[in-house]
Amino acid sequence: YLDAGKNQYAPMPGIIELRQALANKAHYLYGKNINPDNEITITAGATQAIFTIISAFVHSEDEVIIIEPAYDSYRPSIELTGASAIPYELEGPEYIIDWEIMQSLVTAKTRMIIINTPQNPIGKTLKEEDMLKLQSLVAGSNIIVLSDEVYEHLVFDGKKHESVLRYPELYDRSLAVYSFGKTFHSTGWKVGYCVAPPHLMKEFRKIHQWNVFSVNSFVQYALADFLTRKEHYLELSSFFEKKRDFLTYAMGSSKLKALSSEGTYFQLYDYSGISDKDDIDFARELITSTGVAAIPVSPFYASQRQDKVIRLCFAKTEETLSRAADKLSRL
């Protein structure tokens, strides 16, 4: 496409070929009829889409509920608008939402609830019951749902991804965010997209037009072609599930306790049987003593909650996973 001269600005919403391919994908996966003209916008990555959604709908003195541990772009994006991020702290090892607690956080100022499924950093997924309770919670209100679904194709153990696109009443007040970087192992390309009903997408595009305008054109044409090959995203779950299981087996003799990973390419480990250090210090110790990089989970909480849990990424070769497991099993 570079040789074909696809080097000029793309249309503000993205090229129609890509938007149509995504509409076809949404219908195939979720049975949802999406109009590519006014319900899909291509973005410069999912994080830009998240920032644009928050900028379009959240204002000073509003409140936005975020489910922690949470992806670290949510809070600063909210605070830049002058609004307040209201955390709902999930407790390990189950990390299950109590919807009565969620209801108690809703006030007259609540403008948005952000969900993330499968959830980074904990690898948990929302179930049908969760989606129905969320749908009931926001019904009849002015609350917008931002649904971060960048790991939609990384759901394990035969489960299905519960997208807001499956729930018509919920979709009517939702904006869903996706990432080609996660789907096609191309995070450096920074291309994502947003799906929303026309009345919400209209407001989204008012901001998108002036903070990005458009996304690089030649990659959009390539992605439109690639999406015709369904196997590339349909096989992702089994591909990463095998890596999760490989790491779990390799870590079988370790004192690190694996928590449930239902999706994403992350696995949490409880290290309380090894050390009393906080997770940041423990992660630093791992780097110096074993050369294995782990991410502490406490920074994903505003309160810096300490559960003695670290996150490992298993999106690596089996050789790398085996070497890491060998080193960690010696602790």
C-alpha positions as CSV (number, residue, x, y, z in Angstrom):
1,Y,0.0,0.0,0.0
2,L,3.0,2.3,0.4
3,D,3.9,1.5,-3.2
4,A,0.3,2.1,-4.2
5,G,0.6,5.7,-2.9
6,K,-1.7,5.3,0.1
7,N,0.2,8.0,1.9
8,Q,-2.2,10.9,2.2
9,Y,-4.6,11.7,5.0
10,A,-7.3,9.1,5.7
11,P,-10.8,10.3,6.3
12,M,-11.4,11.5,9.9
13,P,-13.4,8.4,10.9
14,G,-11.0,6.0,9.1
15,I,-11.2,4.4,5.7
16,I,-14.5,2.9,4.9
17,E,-12.9,-0.4,3.9
18,L,-11.6,-0.9,7.4
19,R,-14.8,0.3,9.1
20,Q,-16.9,-2.1,7.0
21,A,-14.5,-5.0,7.8
22,L,-15.0,-4.2,11.5
23,A,-18.7,-4.0,11.2
24,N,-18.7,-7.4,9.5
25,K,-16.5,-8.7,12.4
26,A,-18.9,-7.3,15.0
27,H,-21.8,-9.1,13.4
28,Y,-19.9,-12.4,13.0
29,L,-18.7,-12.4,16.7
30,Y,-21.6,-10.7,18.5
31,G,-24.6,-10.8,16.2
32,K,-24.6,-7.0,16.3
33,N,-25.5,-4.9,13.2
34,I,-23.1,-1.9,13.2
35,N,-23.3,0.9,10.7
36,P,-19.7,1.6,9.6
37,D,-20.6,5.2,8.6
38,N,-21.7,6.4,12.0
39,E,-20.8,3.8,14.6
40,I,-17.1,3.1,14.1
41,T,-14.1,5.4,14.3
42,I,-10.5,4.4,13.8
43,T,-8.1,5.8,16.4
44,A,-4.4,6.1,17.1
45,G,-4.5,3.2,19.5
46,A,-6.9,2.3,22.2
47,T,-5.5,4.7,24.8
48,Q,-6.3,7.6,22.5
49,A,-9.8,6.3,22.1
50,I,-10.1,6.1,25.9
51,F,-8.9,9.7,26.3
52,T,-11.2,10.9,23.6
53,I,-14.2,9.2,25.2
54,I,-13.5,10.7,28.6
55,S,-12.8,14.2,27.1
56,A,-16.1,14.1,25.2
57,F,-18.4,13.1,28.0
58,V,-16.8,13.9,31.3
59,H,-16.6,17.4,32.7
60,S,-15.5,19.2,35.9
61,E,-17.2,18.0,39.0
62,D,-18.4,14.8,37.4
63,E,-17.5,11.4,38.9
64,V,-16.2,8.4,37.0
65,I,-16.2,4.9,38.7
66,I,-13.1,2.8,37.8
67,I,-12.6,-0.8,38.8
68,E,-9.2,-1.3,40.4
69,P,-6.6,-2.6,39.9
70,A,-7.0,-0.5,36.7
71,Y,-5.1,0.3,33.5
72,D,-3.1,3.3,34.4
73,S,-4.4,5.7,31.7
74,Y,-7.9,5.9,33.1
75,R,-7.3,8.1,36.2
76,P,-5.1,10.8,34.6
77,S,-7.5,11.1,31.6
78,I,-10.3,11.6,34.1
79,E,-8.4,14.1,36.2
80,L,-7.4,16.2,33.2
81,T,-11.1,17.0,32.7
82,G,-11.4,18.3,36.3
83,A,-13.6,15.3,37.2
84,S,-13.0,12.8,40.1
85,A,-12.0,9.1,39.7
86,I,-14.0,7.0,42.2
87,P,-12.2,3.7,42.7
88,Y,-13.9,0.4,43.4
89,E,-11.1,-1.8,44.8
90,L,-11.4,-5.4,43.9
91,E,-10.0,-7.8,46.5
92,G,-7.9,-10.8,45.6
93,P,-7.6,-13.6,45.0
94,E,-11.0,-13.8,43.4
95,Y,-11.3,-10.1,42.2
96,I,-15.1,-10.4,41.8
97,I,-17.4,-7.4,41.5
98,D,-20.0,-7.0,44.2
99,W,-22.7,-5.1,42.4
100,E,-24.3,-3.9,45.7
101,I,-21.0,-2.2,46.5
102,M,-20.9,-0.8,42.9
103,Q,-24.4,0.6,43.4
104,S,-23.3,2.3,46.6
105,L,-20.6,4.3,44.7
106,V,-23.2,5.8,42.3
107,T,-24.2,9.3,43.1
108,A,-25.9,12.2,41.3
109,K,-22.5,13.2,40.0
110,T,-21.7,9.8,38.4
111,R,-21.2,10.4,34.7
112,M,-19.3,7.3,33.6
113,I,-18.4,3.7,34.7
114,I,-15.3,2.2,33.1
115,I,-15.2,-1.6,32.7
116,N,-12.3,-3.6,31.3
117,T,-12.8,-7.2,30.3
118,P,-10.7,-9.2,30.2
119,Q,-9.1,-7.0,32.8
120,N,-5.5,-5.7,32.9
121,P,-3.6,-6.4,35.1
122,I,-5.6,-9.2,36.8
123,G,-6.7,-11.4,33.9
124,K,-10.3,-11.6,35.1
125,T,-13.4,-11.5,32.8
126,L,-16.9,-10.2,33.3
127,K,-19.6,-12.8,33.0
128,E,-23.1,-12.6,31.5
129,E,-24.5,-12.0,35.0
130,D,-22.1,-9.0,35.4
131,M,-23.2,-7.4,32.2
132,L,-26.9,-7.8,33.0
133,K,-26.3,-6.2,36.4
134,L,-24.4,-3.4,34.9
135,Q,-27.2,-2.9,32.3
136,S,-29.7,-2.7,35.1
137,L,-27.6,-0.3,37.2
138,V,-27.3,2.3,34.4
139,A,-30.8,1.9,33.0
140,G,-32.7,5.2,33.1
141,S,-29.7,7.2,34.2
142,N,-27.3,9.6,32.4
143,I,-24.4,7.3,33.1
144,I,-22.2,6.4,30.1
145,V,-20.3,3.1,30.0
146,L,-16.7,3.0,28.7
147,S,-16.0,-0.6,27.8
148,D,-12.3,-1.4,27.4
149,E,-12.3,-4.6,25.4
150,V,-8.8,-4.6,23.9
151,Y,-8.2,-8.2,25.0
152,E,-11.5,-9.5,23.5
153,H,-9.7,-12.3,21.7
154,L,-7.8,-13.6,24.7
155,V,-10.5,-15.4,26.7
156,F,-9.6,-18.8,28.0
157,D,-11.1,-22.2,29.0
158,G,-13.9,-22.2,26.4
159,K,-15.6,-19.1,27.7
160,K,-16.9,-16.3,25.4
161,H,-16.1,-12.7,25.5
162,E,-18.9,-10.7,27.0
163,S,-18.9,-7.5,24.9
164,V,-21.4,-4.6,25.5
165,L,-22.2,-5.3,21.8
166,R,-24.1,-8.4,22.9
167,Y,-26.5,-6.3,25.1
168,P,-28.7,-3.8,23.1
169,E,-29.9,-1.8,26.1
170,L,-26.3,-1.5,27.4
171,Y,-24.8,-0.8,24.0
172,D,-27.2,2.2,23.7
173,R,-25.2,4.0,26.4
174,S,-21.8,2.5,25.8
175,L,-18.6,3.2,23.9
176,A,-16.4,0.1,23.3
177,V,-12.7,0.3,22.7
178,Y,-10.5,-2.2,20.8
179,S,-6.9,-2.5,19.8
180,F,-5.3,-3.9,16.7
181,G,-2.0,-4.0,18.6
182,K,-3.4,-6.6,21.0
183,T,-5.1,-8.6,18.2
184,F,-2.3,-8.7,15.7
185,H,0.8,-8.4,17.9
186,S,1.5,-4.9,16.5
187,T,1.4,-2.6,19.5
188,G,4.0,-0.3,17.9
189,W,1.6,0.6,15.1
190,K,-0.8,2.3,17.5
191,V,-4.0,1.6,15.8
192,G,-7.3,1.0,17.6
193,Y,-11.0,1.8,17.2
194,C,-14.1,2.8,19.0
195,V,-17.6,1.4,18.5
196,A,-20.7,3.3,19.7
197,P,-24.3,4.1,18.8
198,P,-24.6,7.1,16.5
199,H,-25.7,9.6,19.2
200,L,-22.6,8.9,21.2
201,M,-20.2,8.5,18.2
202,K,-21.3,12.0,17.1
203,E,-19.9,13.5,20.3
204,F,-16.8,11.2,20.2
205,R,-15.9,12.5,16.7
206,K,-16.1,16.1,17.8
207,I,-13.1,15.6,20.0
208,H,-11.3,13.0,17.8
209,Q,-11.4,15.4,14.9
210,W,-9.3,18.0,16.7
211,N,-6.9,15.9,18.8
212,V,-5.9,13.4,16.2
213,F,-8.0,14.1,13.0
214,S,-7.0,10.8,11.3
215,V,-4.8,7.7,11.6
216,N,-2.0,6.6,9.2
217,S,-3.6,5.4,6.0
218,F,-1.5,2.6,4.6
219,V,-1.8,0.5,7.8
220,Q,-5.6,0.9,7.7
221,Y,-5.7,-0.7,4.2
222,A,-3.5,-3.5,5.3
223,L,-5.6,-4.2,8.4
224,A,-8.8,-4.2,6.3
225,D,-7.3,-7.0,4.2
226,F,-6.0,-8.9,7.2
227,L,-9.4,-8.9,8.9
228,T,-10.8,-11.1,6.1
229,R,-8.7,-13.9,7.5
230,K,-10.7,-14.8,10.6
231,E,-8.3,-17.5,11.8
232,H,-5.8,-14.9,12.9
233,Y,-8.0,-13.6,15.7
234,L,-10.1,-16.7,16.2
235,E,-7.0,-18.8,17.1
236,L,-5.6,-16.2,19.6
237,S,-7.3,-17.6,22.7
238,S,-6.0,-21.1,22.2
239,F,-2.5,-19.7,21.3
240,F,-2.2,-17.8,24.5
241,E,-4.0,-20.3,26.7
242,K,-1.3,-22.8,25.8
243,K,1.3,-20.3,26.9
244,R,-0.6,-19.7,30.2
245,D,-0.7,-23.5,30.8
246,F,2.9,-23.9,29.9
247,L,4.0,-21.3,32.4
248,T,1.7,-22.7,35.1
249,Y,3.2,-26.2,34.6
250,A,6.7,-24.9,34.5
251,M,6.1,-23.0,37.8
252,G,4.6,-26.1,39.5
253,S,7.4,-26.4,42.0
254,S,7.6,-22.7,42.7
255,K,6.6,-21.1,46.0
256,L,4.9,-18.4,44.0
257,K,1.1,-19.1,44.0
258,A,-0.6,-18.7,40.6
259,L,-4.0,-16.9,40.7
260,S,-6.7,-17.5,38.2
261,S,-6.1,-16.1,34.7
262,E,-9.2,-16.1,32.6
263,G,-8.0,-13.9,29.9
264,T,-5.3,-11.4,28.6
265,Y,-1.7,-12.5,28.5
266,F,-1.0,-11.8,32.2
267,Q,-0.7,-14.1,35.1
268,L,-0.8,-12.9,38.8
269,Y,1.3,-14.6,41.4
270,D,1.0,-14.4,45.2
271,Y,4.5,-14.2,46.7
272,S,3.5,-14.0,50.3
273,G,5.1,-17.4,50.9
274,I,8.5,-16.1,49.9
275,S,8.8,-12.5,51.1
276,D,7.3,-9.9,53.4
277,K,8.5,-7.0,51.2
278,D,6.0,-4.8,49.4
279,D,5.4,-5.6,45.8
280,I,7.6,-2.8,44.3
281,D,10.6,-3.8,46.4
282,F,10.0,-7.5,45.6
283,A,9.8,-6.8,41.9
284,R,13.1,-4.9,42.1
285,E,14.6,-7.8,44.0
286,L,13.5,-10.2,41.3
287,I,15.2,-8.1,38.6
288,T,18.5,-8.0,40.5
289,S,18.5,-11.6,41.8
290,T,17.0,-13.5,38.9
291,G,16.8,-11.2,35.9
292,V,13.1,-11.8,35.6
293,A,10.9,-8.8,35.2
294,A,7.6,-8.7,37.0
295,I,5.1,-5.8,37.4
296,P,3.9,-4.9,41.0
297,V,0.2,-4.7,41.2
298,S,-0.1,-2.0,43.9
299,P,0.5,0.9,41.4
300,F,-2.7,-0.1,39.7
301,Y,-4.6,0.9,42.8
302,A,-4.9,4.6,43.8
303,S,-4.4,3.5,47.4
304,Q,-1.3,1.5,46.6
305,R,-3.1,-1.5,48.1
306,Q,-0.6,-4.2,49.1
307,D,-1.7,-7.8,48.5
308,K,1.8,-9.2,47.8
309,V,0.9,-9.9,44.2
310,I,3.0,-9.5,41.1
311,R,2.1,-9.8,37.4
312,L,4.0,-11.8,34.9
313,C,3.4,-11.6,31.1
314,F,3.4,-14.9,29.3
315,A,3.4,-13.5,25.7
316,K,6.9,-14.9,25.3
317,T,8.5,-17.9,23.7
318,E,8.4,-21.2,25.5
319,E,12.2,-21.0,25.9
320,T,11.9,-17.6,27.7
321,L,9.0,-18.8,29.8
322,S,11.0,-22.0,30.8
323,R,14.1,-20.0,31.7
324,A,12.1,-17.6,33.8
325,A,10.2,-20.4,35.6
326,D,13.4,-22.2,36.4
327,K,14.9,-19.1,38.0
328,L,11.7,-18.2,39.9
329,S,11.3,-21.8,41.1
330,R,14.6,-21.5,43.0
331,L,13.3,-18.8,45.2
